[in-house]
């Protein structure tokens, strides 16, 4: 990464966060349906997100979002049940996204490290994650970050031919 980055936990400007996080998810080919819910969860302590902004490129300090990642105790959505469990110290990594122009430059690893730090600050002893079997870049990143596959799971966005990989990493 040659350009300076600024890492910030999600800020109080809900509409700005919503706009930037939604735009990044669209860029990487994902829907933006639950972004507003995640922002609200981070406000009440059920989740936390780190956003990475490239510095020195655009006047609006929040307009150049290049990466995001979250950890959450409460990952339930109307269609996919949670894997996290606060009582057992299991937190879930969610919504890791890196702008295409920043992929392959080390930002993914930096975002995974930030998520792990947040998980530890929350008191988690294990972090879990779910990826598509065909998302080779994300799967390789999870391996490099020390996660191990513990099985496959079905999610609303998977098929029988391509189930999701379930990853785990002990933090203690």
Secondary structure, 3 states (H helix, E strand, C coil): CCCCEEEEECCCCHHHHHHHHHHHHHHCCCCCCCHHHHHHHHHCCCEEEEEEEECCCCCCCCCCEEEEEEEECCCCCCCCCCCCEHHHCEEEEEEEEECHHHCCCCHHHHHHHHHHHHHHHCCCCEEEEEEECCCHHHHHHHHHCCCEEEEEECCCCCCCCCCEEEEEEECC
